Amino acid sequence: MKRKIIACLAIFSLFLAYIYTYYLVHKSTKMLIKRDTQMLSGILYSTNIVLLDVEQHIEQKYADILYNAAISLEKGRNEYISDLDIAYYFNGKKTHVLKGKRFLKDIKGCTDTLKELPKALECKGFYLYIYPKTQGTLVVGVSKKRVEEEKTALGLNRFFNELSRVGFFFYVSLEDLNGVAYSTIDKRIFTPLKEDSMLLSVYIEGKEEMRIINILGKKVIEDVIPFSYGSFRGIMRVGIDGTGYFSTERKMLLEIGLLYIILFLSLLFSYKYIERAKKAEKGYETAKKDMEKRIMEYEALGRVIGEVSHAIKNPLNGIGLIVQSLNMEESKKEYEDILREVKRIEEELNRFVLLIAPVRLSKSCHSQKEIIKEVIASLGLKEGENIKVEGDVSLECDRNKIFETYTNIIKNAIEAKADMIRVYISDKDIVFKNRGKIPKEVIDKIFEPFFTTKNKGSGIGMYYVKKITEAHGWKVSVINTKEDVEVKIEFSKHSRC
């Protein structure tokens, strides 16, 4: 009876733990989706504004060409004739064609009803500018098709076409009450703004909203943002394929469920083991038999614990898949910033793994000064202002790991409020110096894992430095000199290339 009660309590406790875990995973997924979607929507919003400015600039450019061409031709010069598609003047009886004779019939009648000059107008596929001359009227123009092609090549249409190739995005569109103005997918798929209460609410109230909808058989995470530019007032809809998020969440929950089952079986097995161990104390013969059984059970328990350890890693890998769903192949600076930050987080996690994992190096020949310069750029420092670098040497090393090693050392100096960091590179060592002192008790423990004097420090930075340098066969030390704190890395003789 007692065993049954304990088993029921264990099952109930694990069930509650699983429900709570399910809640945390689902909440984390929703927060991740919201953060990613809003961040990307913000980038797209700013990009759309810039590209609409580009289109407006193109229109203004051609307006200036028409005006300057008319003034130039009126003065008898042909400076802008090559930029025009059509140019002629007429005195009411005779037409003198300067360029584009084949287009005359296309624009026939465009100027018949004009009463006021000068005049700019759009007529039959052309942008025209009519300008009065001394003995007649001058007409210059460019093809509307030519202007639109340039806008397509440089403006919003090209951006949307390129964006549609990125698998992470499902669609991006700009809409107003008249319909869809721009879209990366077929406009007919979308419900009109007037007929969708959520879209209409964003349009009227001007507040961003997010939802999950089904489009073309896919679960899409849609972020809807008020969008205004010039005379255009509407909304921007950003749709992201949610398949990766939701499938990863399901996989994580399944693996966590299996983990709890294994833990439950382990508890039952352990309880059974303890009960049998107590019975073994009743007699020598019974104890001997029980001992043999316990040995077998202990071996089995070891296998179960190994399986538990393996199962714990699977949910963590699932979490990694969610983060990896942010990867995009896009040349925009904003995307590069996103990818760099994601990579930095991944590298921080890898450093924790390095506490117990053996270091594997991928060596090649690298200039140490060039690596330092890359660190300086990544930390936003300016060489000559707050850091100076002297000397250079090329060594066989793992560039990524040495980059992180130097980054840790320089970041520590920055966080210590160093006014100037000096780096001296020779063929024997590299020395980092900055004004200040480190207490002796701190220096004695500075390379120990998890030792830190910072409120939010991880305590693995200098441990990582020591582990990576020793893996290269180098030696690292930290000392106080008369006026400076000095971090020295001594190279091995065989490292030079």
C-alpha positions in Angstrom: 0.0 0.0 0.0 2.8 2.4 1.0 4.6 1.7 -2.3 1.5 2.4 -4.3 1.0 5.8 -2.5 4.6 6.8 -3.2 4.3 5.8 -6.9 1.1 7.8 -7.3 2.7 10.8 -5.7 5.7 10.5 -8.0 3.5 10.2 -11.0 1.4 13.2 -10.0 4.6 15.3 -9.2 6.1 14.5 -12.6 2.8 15.3 -14.3 2.7 18.7 -12.7 6.3 19.3 -13.6 5.6 18.4 -17.2 2.5 20.8 -17.3 4.7 23.6 -15.9 7.4 22.8 -18.4 4.9 22.8 -21.3 3.7 26.2 -20.1 7.3 27.6 -20.0 8.2 26.2 -23.4 5.0 27.5 -25.0 5.5 30.9 -23.4 9.1 31.1 -24.4 8.2 30.2 -28.0 5.6 32.9 -28.1 8.0 35.5 -26.7 10.7 34.4 -29.3 8.2 34.6 -32.1 7.1 38.1 -31.0 10.6 39.4 -30.5 11.8 38.0 -33.9 8.8 39.2 -35.8 8.7 42.7 -34.4 12.5 43.1 -34.8 12.3 42.1 -38.5 9.2 44.2 -39.1 11.0 47.2 -37.7 13.9 46.6 -40.1 11.5 46.2 -43.1 9.5 49.3 -42.1 12.7 51.5 -42.2 13.9 49.8 -45.4 10.5 50.5 -47.1 10.7 54.2 -46.2 14.2 54.5 -47.6 13.2 52.7 -50.9 10.1 54.9 -51.3 12.5 57.9 -51.0 14.5 56.3 -53.8 11.5 56.1 -56.0 10.5 59.7 -55.2 14.1 60.8 -56.0 13.9 59.0 -59.4 10.7 60.9 -60.3 12.3 64.2 -59.2 15.4 63.4 -61.3 13.3 63.0 -64.5 11.3 66.1 -63.7 14.6 68.1 -63.4 15.8 66.6 -66.7 12.6 67.7 -68.5 12.8 71.3 -67.1 16.6 71.7 -67.7 16.2 70.2 -71.3 13.4 72.7 -72.1 15.5 75.7 -70.8 18.6 74.5 -72.7 16.8 73.9 -76.0 15.0 77.3 -75.7 18.5 78.9 -75.5 19.6 76.9 -78.6 21.7 74.3 -76.7 21.4 70.5 -76.9 23.0 69.6 -73.5 20.2 67.3 -72.3 18.9 65.9 -75.6 20.5 62.5 -74.9 18.4 62.1 -71.8 15.1 62.7 -73.7 12.9 60.2 -75.6 11.1 63.0 -77.5 11.7 66.6 -78.3 10.1 68.9 -80.9 8.7 72.4 -81.3 5.8 73.7 -83.5 4.5 77.1 -84.4 0.9 76.0 -85.2 1.7 75.1 -88.8 4.9 73.2 -88.9 6.5 70.7 -86.5 10.3 70.5 -86.2 11.4 67.2 -84.6 14.6 67.2 -82.6 14.3 63.6 -81.3 11.8 60.8 -81.2 9.9 61.2 -84.5 8.4 57.7 -84.1 6.6 58.8 -80.9 4.8 61.8 -82.4 1.7 59.8 -83.3 1.6 58.3 -79.7 1.2 61.7 -78.1 -0.9 63.3 -80.8 -3.6 65.4 -79.2 -1.8 65.7 -75.7 -1.2 69.4 -76.2 -4.3 70.4 -78.1 -6.3 71.6 -75.1 -3.6 73.4 -73.2 -4.3 77.0 -72.4 -1.6 77.8 -69.8 2.2 77.4 -70.4 4.6 76.2 -69.2 2.9 72.9 -68.3 4.0 69.4 -67.0 1.6 66.5 -67.7 1.4 62.7 -68.1 -0.1 61.7 -71.4 -0.4 58.4 -73.3 2.7 56.7 -71.7 4.9 59.8 -71.6 5.8 62.4 -69.0 5.8 65.7 -71.0 6.9 69.3 -70.3 5.5 72.0 -72.6 7.5 75.3 -72.7 6.7 78.4 -74.7 9.3 79.5 -77.3 9.7 82.8 -79.1 8.2 81.5 -82.3 6.2 78.5 -81.1 5.9 75.9 -78.4 8.6 73.4 -77.3 7.7 69.9 -76.1 10.1 67.6 -74.4 9.4 64.2 -72.8 10.5 60.9 -71.4 8.8 57.5 -71.7 6.8 56.5 -68.6 8.0 52.9 -69.1 11.6 54.1 -68.9 11.0 55.8 -65.5 9.1 52.9 -64.1 11.8 50.5 -65.2 14.4 52.5 -63.3 12.1 52.7 -60.2 11.7 48.9 -60.4 15.4 48.3 -60.7 16.3 50.5 -57.7 13.2 50.9 -55.6 10.6 49.0 -53.7 9.7 46.5 -56.4 13.2 45.2 -56.6 13.5 44.9 -52.8 10.2 42.9 -52.7 11.4 40.7 -55.5 14.7 39.9 -53.8 12.9 39.5 -50.4 10.5 36.9 -51.9 13.6 34.6 -52.4 14.4 34.5 -48.7 12.7 31.4 -47.3 12.4 32.8 -43.8 9.8 35.4 -45.0 6.5 34.2 -46.4 5.3 37.6 -47.6 5.5 41.4 -47.1 2.8 43.7 -48.4 1.7 47.4 -48.2 -2.0 47.9 -48.3 -4.6 50.7 -48.0 -8.3 51.0 -48.4 -7.9 50.8 -52.2 -6.2 47.5 -52.0 -2.7 46.0 -52.1 -0.1 48.4 -53.4 3.0 46.1 -53.1 3.4 42.5 -52.3 5.9 39.7 -52.6 3.1 37.1 -53.3 -0.1 37.1 -55.4 -2.2 40.1 -54.2 -5.4 38.1 -54.7 -4.6 35.8 -51.7 -5.1 38.6 -49.2 -8.4 39.5 -47.6 -9.2 43.2 -48.4 -8.4 45.6 -45.5 -12.0 46.8 -45.3 -13.2 43.2 -44.8 -10.8 42.2 -42.0 -11.7 43.6 -38.6 -8.1 43.2 -37.2 -6.5 45.0 -40.2 -9.1 47.7 -40.1 -8.4 48.2 -36.3 -4.7 48.6 -37.0 -5.5 51.1 -39.8 -7.9 53.2 -37.7 -6.2 53.0 -34.2 -2.6 53.1 -35.5 -1.5 50.3 -33.1 0.7 47.3 -34.1 -1.0 43.9 -33.8 0.2 40.3 -34.3 -1.7 37.1 -35.1 -1.3 33.5 -36.4 -3.3 32.8 -39.6 -3.4 30.0 -42.2 -2.4 31.1 -45.7 -1.9 28.6 -48.6 -1.9 25.7 -46.1 0.8 27.2 -43.9 0.7 28.5 -40.3 1.9 32.1 -40.8 3.0 34.5 -38.0 1.7 37.9 -39.2 2.7 41.3 -37.9 0.6 44.2 -38.9 2.0 47.8 -38.6 0.5 51.2 -39.5 2.4 52.6 -42.5 2.4 56.1 -43.8 4.5 57.7 -46.5 3.6 60.9 -48.3 0.1 60.7 -49.5 0.0 56.9 -48.8 -1.7 55.9 -45.6 -2.2 52.2 -44.9 -0.7 49.1 -43.2 2.4 46.9 -43.7 1.8 43.2 -43.3 4.9 41.0 -42.6 4.2 37.2 -42.7 6.8 34.8 -41.4 6.6 31.0 -41.9 5.9 29.6 -38.5 6.6 26.0 -39.4 10.1 26.0 -37.9 8.9 27.5 -34.6 5.9 25.2 -34.1 7.6 21.9 -35.2 10.5 22.6 -33.0 8.2 23.4 -30.0 6.4 20.0 -30.6 9.7 18.2 -30.8 10.9 19.7 -27.6 7.8 18.9 -25.7 7.9 15.3 -26.9 11.5 14.9 -25.9 10.9 16.5 -22.5 8.0 14.1 -22.0 10.3 11.2 -22.8 12.8 12.6 -20.3 10.2 12.7 -17.5 9.2 9.1 -18.3 12.8 8.0 -18.0 13.1 10.0 -14.7 10.0 8.3 -13.4 11.3 4.9 -14.3 14.6 5.8 -12.7 12.9 6.8 -9.4 10.9 3.6 -9.3 14.0 1.5 -10.1 15.9 3.3 -7.4 13.1 2.8 -4.8 13.0 -0.8 -5.6 16.7 -1.1 -5.3 16.6 0.5 -1.8 13.8 -1.8 -0.7 15.7 -4.9 -1.7 18.9 -3.6 -0.1 17.0 -3.4 3.3 15.8 -7.0 3.0 19.3 -8.2 2.3 20.3 -7.3 5.9 18.1 -10.1 7.3 20.6 -12.8 6.7 23.9 -13.7 5.1 22.6 -16.1 2.5 19.8 -13.7 1.6 22.3 -10.8 1.6 24.6 -12.7 -0.7 21.9 -13.4 -3.2 20.6 -9.9 -3.0 24.1 -8.5 -3.5 24.4 -10.3 -6.8 21.0 -8.9 -7.8 22.1 -5.4 -6.7 25.2 -5.6 -8.8 23.1 -6.4 -11.9 20.6 -3.7 -11.0 23.4 -1.2 -10.4 24.7 -1.9 -13.9 21.2 -1.4 -15.3 20.8 1.8 -13.3 24.1 3.1 -14.9 22.6 2.5 -18.3 19.4 4.3 -17.4 21.4 7.3 -16.0 23.3 7.4 -19.3 20.1 7.5 -21.2 18.8 10.3 -18.9 21.9 12.2 -19.6 21.5 11.7 -23.4 17.8 12.7 -23.2 18.6 15.9 -21.4 20.7 17.0 -24.3 17.9 16.6 -26.8 15.7 19.4 -25.5 18.7 21.7 -25.5 19.3 20.9 -29.1 15.7 21.7 -29.8 16.1 25.1 -28.3 19.1 25.6 -30.6 16.9 24.9 -33.6 14.6 27.7 -32.7 17.6 30.2 -32.5 19.0 28.8 -35.8 15.6 29.6 -37.6 16.8 33.3 -37.6 19.5 32.6 -40.1 19.0 34.5 -43.4 21.2 35.0 -46.4 20.7 38.7 -46.9 23.2 41.4 -47.7 21.5 44.2 -45.7 23.5 45.6 -42.8 20.6 45.2 -40.4 20.5 41.4 -41.2 24.2 41.1 -40.6 23.8 42.8 -37.2 21.1 40.2 -36.3 23.2 37.3 -37.4 26.3 38.6 -35.6 24.4 38.9 -32.4 23.0 35.4 -32.7 26.4 34.0 -33.5 27.8 35.8 -30.4 25.2 34.2 -28.2 26.0 30.8 -29.7 29.7 31.3 -29.1 29.0 32.2 -25.5 27.2 28.9 -25.0 30.0 27.1 -26.7 32.4 28.6 -24.1 30.5 26.9 -21.3 30.8 23.6 -23.2 34.6 24.2 -23.4 34.7 24.0 -19.6 34.4 20.2 -19.8 35.0 19.5 -23.5 38.5 18.9 -25.0 39.7 21.8 -27.2 39.9 21.0 -30.9 42.0 23.5 -32.9 41.8 24.3 -36.6 45.1 26.0 -37.2 46.3 28.1 -40.1 48.8 31.0 -40.5 47.4 34.3 -39.3 48.8 37.8 -38.5 48.2 38.5 -34.8 48.0 42.3 -35.5 45.2 41.7 -38.0 43.3 39.6 -35.5 43.7 42.4 -32.9 42.4 44.9 -35.5 39.3 42.8 -36.0 38.8 42.7 -32.3 39.1 46.5 -32.1 36.5 46.9 -34.8 34.1 44.4 -33.2 34.3 46.2 -29.9 33.7 49.7 -31.5 37.2 51.0 -30.4 39.4 53.3 -32.5 43.0 52.5 -32.9 45.1 55.4 -31.8 42.4 56.9 -29.5 41.7 54.3 -26.9 44.0 51.5 -28.0 47.5 51.3 -29.6 49.0 48.3 -31.3 52.7 47.9 -32.0 54.6 45.1 -33.8 53.3 42.0 -35.5 54.0 38.3 -36.0 52.3 35.6 -38.0 51.5 32.3 -36.1 49.9 29.0 -36.7 46.7 29.2 -34.6 43.0 28.7 -34.5 41.9 32.2 -35.7 38.4 32.1 -34.2 39.5 30.9 -30.8 42.4 33.4 -30.6 40.0 36.1 -31.7 37.8 35.3 -28.7 40.8 35.1 -26.4 42.0 38.6 -27.3 38.4 39.9 -27.1 38.1 38.6 -23.5 41.4 40.3 -22.5 40.5 43.7 -24.1 36.9 43.6 -22.8 38.3 43.1 -19.3 40.5 46.2 -19.7 37.6 48.2 -21.0 35.4 47.1 -18.1 38.2 48.2 -15.7 37.8 51.7 -17.1 41.2 51.8 -18.9 41.8 55.1 -20.6 44.3 53.6 -23.0 45.1 50.0 -23.8 48.5 49.3 -25.2 49.3 46.1 -27.2 52.9 45.0 -27.9 53.5 42.1 -30.3 56.8 40.4 -30.9 57.9 37.1 -32.2 58.1 35.8 -28.6 54.9 37.1 -27.0 52.0 39.5 -27.0 51.5 41.9 -24.1 48.4 43.8 -23.1 48.9 46.8 -20.8 46.6 49.3 -19.1 46.8 51.6 -16.1 45.7 50.2 -12.8 46.2 47.5 -10.2 44.6 44.1 -9.5 44.5 42.9 -5.9 46.8 39.9 -5.3 43.9 37.7 -4.1 42.1 38.3 -7.4 45.2 37.5 -9.5 45.7 34.2 -7.6 42.2 33.1 -8.7 41.8 35.0 -12.0 42.1 31.8 -14.1 39.7 29.7 -12.0 36.4 28.8 -13.7 33.4 30.8 -12.4 35.5 33.2 -10.4 34.5 36.8 -11.0 34.4 40.2 -9.3 31.7 41.6 -11.6 28.0 41.7 -10.6 27.0 40.1 -13.9 30.2 38.3 -14.8 30.2 34.6 -15.9 33.6 33.9 -14.5 34.7 31.9 -17.6 36.4 34.6 -19.6 39.9 34.3 -18.3 39.5 30.6 -17.7 38.7 30.4 -21.5 41.8 32.5 -22.2 44.0 30.1 -20.2 42.5 27.0 -21.7 42.8 28.2 -25.3 46.4 29.5 -25.0 47.5 26.2 -23.3 45.8 24.2 -26.1 48.1 26.1 -28.5 51.1 25.3 -26.4 51.4 28.9 -25.2 51.6 30.4 -21.7 49.5 33.2 -20.2 50.1 35.2 -17.1 48.7 38.3 -15.3 50.9 40.6 -13.2 51.0 44.0 -11.7 53.9 46.2 -12.8 54.8 49.5 -11.3 52.0 51.4 -13.0 50.2 48.9 -15.1 48.2 45.7 -15.2 50.0 43.4 -17.7 48.5 40.3 -19.4 51.3 38.4 -21.3 50.8 35.5 -23.7 54.1 33.7 -24.5 54.2 31.9 -27.8 55.8 28.5 -28.3 58.8 28.2 -30.6 57.0 26.0 -33.1 54.0 28.4 -33.6 55.7 30.7 -36.1 54.8 30.3 -39.8 
